[in-house]
């Protein structure tokens, strides 16, 4: 359905794409855990150098080795655990032109979804995609209501998003009617 890398929030009006995330320090010599969001996870090494979300810092992989569910990476200039700890949760971006173009209509970057209209099966606008998030349990589309300043999350799966039409500027969603409603609090639960 989608070509990786995944996107959080694209920098520079979508010209940069999220390809990885630095995790916790690994050892005492400056290594870090690295999560790759590329279609071939090991290919992340070939996409660098990377920047942070605002483009202020540049990162280059000096060494990369696979671990259980992530990679262990050493970045150039990162020499000790303290420096590695300071980078925890840093997202890594590359310019979009450095990535291969999608090959067909069913292939896209997650960054391409941001800004698309979310419509129901009848074509009525339900909201707009404002971000693609992943908090560890799978990709979620963050949708903004068309007239209220509220957002809601919808799992990004075929069951909830049966059609993606990037060229047409829309996705078709199968969302519950109460998608943007705030759940009621049980009696006695603190606010």
C-alpha positions as CSV (number, residue, x, y, z in Angstrom):
1,X,0.0,0.0,0.0
2,X,2.6,2.6,1.0
3,X,6.2,3.0,0.2
4,X,8.4,3.8,3.2
5,X,9.9,6.0,4.6
6,X,7.0,7.1,6.9
7,X,6.3,10.6,7.7
8,X,5.6,12.4,10.8
9,X,5.5,16.1,10.1
10,X,7.3,17.0,6.9
11,X,9.7,19.9,7.2
12,X,10.0,22.7,4.6
13,X,6.5,22.2,3.1
14,X,6.9,18.5,2.5
15,X,10.2,18.7,0.8
16,X,11.8,16.7,3.6
17,X,10.8,13.2,4.6
18,X,11.2,11.4,7.9
19,X,13.4,8.3,7.4
20,X,14.4,7.4,11.0
21,X,14.5,8.1,14.7
22,X,17.3,8.1,17.1
23,X,16.5,6.2,20.3
24,X,18.3,5.7,23.6
25,X,22.1,5.6,24.0
26,X,23.5,2.1,23.5
27,X,26.7,1.5,25.5
28,X,29.2,4.0,26.6
29,X,31.0,5.0,23.3
30,X,28.4,7.1,21.7
31,X,26.3,4.4,20.0
32,X,22.5,4.9,19.8
33,X,19.5,2.8,18.9
34,X,18.2,3.8,15.5
35,X,14.7,3.0,14.1
36,X,14.6,3.0,10.3
37,X,11.4,3.9,8.5
38,X,12.6,3.1,5.0
39,X,11.1,0.3,2.9
40,X,14.4,-1.7,3.2
41,X,15.4,-0.7,6.8
42,X,19.1,-1.2,6.2
43,X,18.9,1.3,3.2
44,X,18.8,4.2,5.7
45,X,22.6,4.2,5.7
46,X,22.6,5.3,2.0
47,X,20.2,8.2,2.4
48,X,22.3,10.4,4.7
49,X,23.4,12.9,5.6
50,X,20.3,13.6,7.7
51,X,18.9,16.7,9.4
52,X,16.7,17.3,12.4
53,X,13.2,18.5,12.0
54,X,14.2,22.2,11.8
55,X,17.2,21.5,9.6
56,X,19.6,23.0,12.2
57,X,21.7,19.9,12.8
58,X,23.3,17.4,10.4
59,X,23.9,13.8,11.1
60,X,26.0,11.2,9.2
61,X,26.1,7.5,10.0
62,X,29.7,6.3,10.6
63,X,28.7,2.7,11.5
64,X,25.4,0.7,11.5
65,X,24.7,-2.8,12.7
66,X,21.4,-4.7,13.1
67,X,20.0,-5.5,16.5
68,X,16.7,-7.2,17.5
69,X,14.1,-4.7,16.4
70,X,16.3,-1.7,15.6
71,X,19.8,-0.8,14.5
72,X,22.7,0.3,16.6
73,X,24.3,3.3,15.0
74,X,27.3,5.4,15.5
75,X,27.1,8.9,14.1
76,X,30.2,11.0,13.1
77,X,31.2,13.2,15.9
78,X,29.3,11.3,18.6
79,X,32.0,10.1,20.9
80,X,30.4,9.3,24.3
81,X,27.2,8.2,26.1
82,X,26.4,11.8,27.3
83,X,26.3,13.1,23.7
84,X,24.3,10.1,22.6
85,X,21.7,10.5,25.4
86,X,21.2,14.1,24.2
87,X,19.9,12.9,20.8
88,X,17.3,10.5,22.1
89,X,14.0,10.9,20.1
90,X,15.6,13.0,17.4
91,X,13.9,12.5,14.1
92,X,16.0,12.2,11.0
93,X,15.0,13.8,7.7
94,X,16.3,13.8,4.2
95,X,15.4,16.0,1.2
96,X,12.6,14.4,-0.8
97,X,14.6,14.6,-4.0
98,X,17.1,12.2,-2.5
99,X,14.5,9.4,-2.3
100,X,13.2,7.3,-5.2
101,X,9.9,8.5,-6.8
102,X,6.9,6.3,-6.2
103,X,6.5,3.8,-9.1
104,X,2.7,3.6,-9.3
105,X,-0.6,5.0,-8.0
106,X,-0.7,2.6,-5.1
107,X,2.7,3.7,-3.9
108,X,3.3,6.9,-2.0
109,X,5.2,8.5,0.9
110,X,3.3,9.0,4.1
111,X,4.2,12.7,3.8
112,X,2.0,12.8,0.7
113,X,-1.0,12.1,2.9
114,X,-0.6,15.3,4.9
115,X,-3.1,17.9,3.6
116,X,-5.4,15.5,1.8
117,X,-9.1,15.7,2.4
118,X,-10.6,12.8,4.3
119,X,-14.0,11.9,2.8
120,X,-16.6,9.2,3.5
121,X,-17.9,6.7,1.0
122,X,-20.5,9.2,-0.2
123,X,-17.8,11.9,-0.9
124,X,-18.7,14.1,2.1
125,X,-15.7,15.8,3.7
126,X,-15.1,14.4,7.2
127,X,-11.8,16.2,7.8
128,X,-8.2,16.9,6.6
129,X,-5.1,14.8,7.3
130,X,-2.8,17.0,9.4
131,X,-0.2,14.4,10.4
132,X,0.7,10.7,10.3
133,X,1.7,9.5,13.7
134,X,3.1,6.2,15.1
135,X,3.2,5.9,18.9
136,X,4.4,2.2,18.7
137,X,1.2,0.3,17.8
138,X,0.9,1.2,14.1
139,X,0.4,4.2,11.9
140,X,-2.4,6.6,12.7
141,X,-3.8,9.4,10.6
142,X,-4.4,12.6,12.6
143,X,-7.5,14.2,11.1
144,X,-8.8,17.8,11.8
145,X,-12.5,18.4,11.8
146,X,-13.6,20.6,8.8
147,X,-15.2,23.3,11.0
148,X,-14.1,22.8,14.6
149,X,-10.5,23.1,15.8
150,X,-10.4,19.4,17.0
151,X,-8.4,16.4,15.8
152,X,-8.9,12.7,16.1
153,X,-6.9,9.6,15.2
154,X,-7.8,7.0,12.8
155,X,-5.8,3.8,12.3
156,X,-4.1,3.8,8.9
157,X,-5.3,0.4,7.6
158,X,-7.4,-0.8,4.7
159,X,-10.4,-1.3,7.1
160,X,-10.4,2.4,8.0
161,X,-8.8,3.9,4.8
162,X,-10.0,1.8,1.9
163,X,-8.8,4.2,-0.8
164,X,-5.9,6.7,-1.1
165,X,-6.0,9.1,-4.0
166,X,-2.9,11.3,-3.7
167,X,-3.3,12.7,-7.2
168,X,-7.0,13.5,-6.4
169,X,-6.1,15.1,-3.1
170,X,-8.2,12.8,-1.0
171,X,-8.5,9.6,1.0
172,X,-11.7,7.7,1.5
173,X,-12.3,6.7,5.2
174,X,-14.6,4.4,7.0
175,X,-14.8,6.2,10.4
176,X,-17.2,5.9,13.2
177,X,-19.9,8.6,13.3
178,X,-18.5,9.9,16.7
179,X,-14.9,10.2,15.5
180,X,-14.5,13.8,16.7
181,X,-16.6,13.4,19.9
182,X,-15.0,13.5,23.3
183,X,-15.7,10.4,25.2
184,X,-17.8,10.9,28.4
185,X,-15.9,10.5,31.7
186,X,-17.2,7.9,34.1
187,X,-18.8,9.4,37.2
188,X,-16.2,10.2,39.9
189,X,-13.2,10.2,37.5
190,X,-11.0,13.2,38.0
191,X,-10.8,15.8,35.3
